Amino acid sequence: MNIYVGNLSRETTEDELRQAFETFGEVSSVSIIKDRYSGESRGFGFVEMATKSEAEAAISGLNGTSLGERTLSVNEARPRSEGGRRPYGGGGFGGGGRRRRY
């Protein structure tokens, strides 16, 4: 089961996060999300636990507790919505407008 962990300190390491969750059971993986350009933590991550019962125990045991002087927000991770990003470009300024000549 995948768990969302929010409000992480920028200094929190994946090892520290793993240790916090291991008290509730077997941790399959830990991932702190980092900014693609600066490499700094974005303040949230994901922990995958081996069983649903261990994950539920971790959620109820860690949500609202402190890690690195920050109060954690811990809950079941929701899958990404399909409508989030467009698969091929897009965006921009629209089209069809007149171009100015200089």
N, C-alpha and C positions, 0 to 999 in steps of 0.2 A: 504494500500500500504506500502511495506517495503522499508526503506531508509537506505543506507549505510552512516556512518559518520566516516571519517578517519582523521588522524593527531590529535587525542585527546591527551591532556596532561595526564600523568599517574595519576595525582591528580584529574582529572575530575570525578565527581560522576554521577550516574544515575539520581539523583534528579536535578542536574544542567543541564544535557542534556534534561531532560523532560521539565524543565522551558523554555529553549531556544526554544523548538519546540511548546510548548503550545500557544505561541503568534500567531501561524498560524492555530491552530485548535485543535481538540481532539486527544490526544495521547493515543493509545491503549496499547502500551508496549514499554519499553526501555531496552536494554541489552548492556552492555559494556563487550566485550570479554576479559577474563582474562587468563593468563598463567596457565596451569593445575598444574604445580609444585610449582611456587612461589606465585601464587594468584594475581600477579600484572597485571595491565591493559596492554593489548597488543597494545593500541593506536588506537583502532577502535571499533565501535559498530553498533548497528542497532536500528532504531526507527520505529515503526509501527504507521501509522496515520489512522484515521477512514475512510477518503475519499481520493480519488485520487486527487481531486482539492486542498484539504488542504495540501497533501503531495507535490504536485507540487509547491505550494506557499512557503512551507518550504524550498524545495530544492533551488528555485531561491532566496529566501530571506536570506538563511544562508550560501550557498556555497561561500567560499572566505572571510567570516567574521571571527572575532576572538572570541575564547572562551578559557579562561585560558592562554592567551598570545600565543596561537597557531592558525594558520589559518586553518579553517575547510575545508575539502573536503567532499562535500555532494552531493550524487546522488542516483538514483534509484538502489536498491539492485538487483543484478542479481542472479538467482538461481544457486546453485552449479552445476557444470558439472558432468555428470554421470561417466566420465572417470577418475575422480580425484583419489580416493583411491581404492585399491583392497579390495574386500569384505572379503577375507580370506587370511591373511598373505602374503606370497610372499617375494619379496626382497631378501636379503641375498647375498651370494657370487657366485651364479650360482652353477653349479654342474658338475659332470662328470670328474673332474680333478683327477689326481693321488694323493694318500695320501703318505706322507713321513713316513718312519719308522725310529724311533729313537732308 
